[in-house]
Amino acid sequence: MAEAPPHRRTSPAAALKLEDFDPAARGVLPQGIYDYIAGGAEDEATLRGNREAFARYRFRFKILASADRPDLNHDVLGQRFTMPVHLAPTAIQRMAHPDGEAAAYQAASDAGIAYCLSTLSSLSIEDVAAAATGARWFQLYMHPERAISTAFVERAVDAGYSAILLTVDLTRTGRRERDIRNGFSLPEGLLYANLESGRRAATADGPDPFARNVNANTNAALGWGDLEWLVAKTSLPVIVKGVVRADDARHAVDAGARGLIVSNHGGRQLDYAIASLDALPEVVQAVSGEVPVLLDGGVRRGTDVLKALCLGASGVLIGRPYLYALAVGGADGVRGMLEMLREEITLSMSLLGARRLTDLNPDLLTRI
Ligand SMILES: Cc1cc2nc3c(=O)[nH]c(=O)nc-3n(C[C@H](O)[C@H](O)[C@H](O)COP(=O)(O)O)c2cc1C
């Protein structure tokens, strides 16, 4: 059994960059929780690969472009945001901080970006919706029982979520060896707030108690018919999360997806999966502007955001950095982290010679 999240917090004031929140969070979280957040599958090759892919690109910047006040506004599916960065869905955020998903959503809302609520959240769809007014998207893990998925989607619609993200890269939980070693399980006192059972029903197979739990609540036989079913079921736009190939991207759009997220689940699922940034160009090309393509995995710098946008992403999502910021400073920690990222994007765009996000294109990059 993992220990409950502590209440001791440090000030994130000393953080200068997103990666500074990682050691700060490590200092306040129990080892098992820190490892659950930080870790990846097996050799963690994809976890590292997501970062390494960003380092292979350099900017061919433009000069004398009068880009002193770049415009960071961007639109996704008719929704307007103040920067092209959103908060990725992650499970059980009360592991990181007692205020959990509500605090992260408040910070996203204040920053003018979207917050994605995980199916496996520790506060309910309705309680999170009541915490702020900004854009909220609901991430769906299709349940083995369709009636349960139907209920999730209907609750999300009723609670004012404006998109459904269908995660397709977790049919079984990846082999996360840190969690196996730690015997990691849902910390005492925390629940899957959206599930009637709230908690266990962990009859499925899995290498550690947490994985067994997730496997009991996700559909291992997920197929294209499930995407078609979901698209037909809901009036909300469906965004498919976990696409890394052109043929799958095309298939998803033909099946009715209104957006795609290039993602390998932050290196937590299939190890040696292609880095998100390396998969991005073929996905962008396959859908040729028909739907927005977002990316997540390893985004840690304003320059990372710009690289992804140069390669055709409409925007990005971040995962671990905001969980670390949440752990050290609650909603204020996440607010501070997002403003840090906004400042980095603004400065780097200005130095790159780009006035607006639509100025970003592959011509501004070279691969080393
Ligand atoms: C602790 C943790 C829990 C996660 N839980 C979910 C989840 O419930 N649903 C989902 O679609 N993705 C989940 N993800 C994946 C993220 O949405 C995202 O793809 C990934 O974190 C992006 O990579 P990054 O952490 O390098 O930014 C989780 C990631 C982490 C780190």
The ligand as an SDF file (V2000), in Angstrom:
LIG
                    3D

 31 33  0  0  0  0  0  0  0  0999 V2000
    0.8710    9.9390  -13.7560 C   0  0  0  0  0  0  0  0  0  0  0  0
    0.2680    9.8750  -15.1190 C   0  0  0  0  0  0  0  0  0  0  0  0
   -1.0470    9.4020  -15.2720 C   0  0  0  0  0  0  0  0  0  0  0  0
   -1.6190    9.3730  -16.5360 C   0  0  0  0  0  0  0  0  0  0  0  0
   -2.9440    9.0010  -16.6520 N   0  0  0  0  0  0  0  0  0  0  0  0
   -3.5450    9.0680  -17.8760 C   0  0  0  0  0  0  0  0  0  0  0  0
   -4.9410    8.8180  -18.0010 C   0  0  0  0  0  0  0  0  0  0  0  0
   -5.6360    8.5570  -17.0260 O   0  0  0  0  0  0  0  0  0  0  0  0
   -5.4820    8.8900  -19.2450 N   0  0  0  0  0  0  0  0  0  0  0  0
   -4.7360    9.1910  -20.3690 C   0  0  0  0  0  0  0  0  0  0  0  0
   -5.2690    9.2490  -21.4800 O   0  0  0  0  0  0  0  0  0  0  0  0
   -3.4180    9.4650  -20.2570 N   0  0  0  0  0  0  0  0  0  0  0  0
   -2.8200    9.4210  -19.0490 C   0  0  0  0  0  0  0  0  0  0  0  0
   -1.4800    9.7430  -18.9400 N   0  0  0  0  0  0  0  0  0  0  0  0
   -0.7360   10.1740  -20.1490 C   0  0  0  0  0  0  0  0  0  0  0  0
   -0.8300   11.6890  -20.3460 C   0  0  0  0  0  0  0  0  0  0  0  0
   -2.1220   12.0700  -20.7430 O   0  0  0  0  0  0  0  0  0  0  0  0
    0.1440   12.1910  -21.4300 C   0  0  0  0  0  0  0  0  0  0  0  0
   -0.0370   11.4240  -22.6010 O   0  0  0  0  0  0  0  0  0  0  0  0
    1.6150   12.1320  -21.0140 C   0  0  0  0  0  0  0  0  0  0  0  0
    1.7750   12.3800  -19.6290 O   0  0  0  0  0  0  0  0  0  0  0  0
    2.4070   13.1760  -21.7990 C   0  0  0  0  0  0  0  0  0  0  0  0
    3.7510   13.0650  -21.5550 O   0  0  0  0  0  0  0  0  0  0  0  0
    4.5800   13.9890  -20.5230 P   0  0  0  0  0  0  0  0  0  0  0  0
    4.2440   13.5100  -19.1620 O   0  0  0  0  0  0  0  0  0  0  0  0
    5.9960   13.6940  -20.9250 O   0  0  0  0  0  0  0  0  0  0  0  0
    4.1970   15.4360  -20.7450 O   0  0  0  0  0  0  0  0  0  0  0  0
   -0.8670    9.7740  -17.6870 C   0  0  0  0  0  0  0  0  0  0  0  0
    0.4320   10.2380  -17.5110 C   0  0  0  0  0  0  0  0  0  0  0  0
    1.0080   10.3080  -16.2580 C   0  0  0  0  0  0  0  0  0  0  0  0
    2.3970   10.8580  -16.1200 C   0  0  0  0  0  0  0  0  0  0  0  0
  1  2  1  0
  2  3  1  0
  2 30  2  0
  3  4  2  0
  4  5  1  0
  4 28  1  0
  5  6  2  0
  6  7  1  0
  6 13  1  0
  7  8  2  0
  7  9  1  0
  9 10  1  0
 10 11  2  0
 10 12  1  0
 12 13  2  0
 13 14  1  0
 14 15  1  0
 14 28  1  0
 15 16  1  0
 16 17  1  0
 16 18  1  0
 18 19  1  0
 18 20  1  0
 20 21  1  0
 20 22  1  0
 22 23  1  0
 23 24  1  0
 24 25  2  0
 24 26  1  0
 24 27  1  0
 28 29  2  0
 29 30  1  0
 30 31  1  0
M  END
$$$$
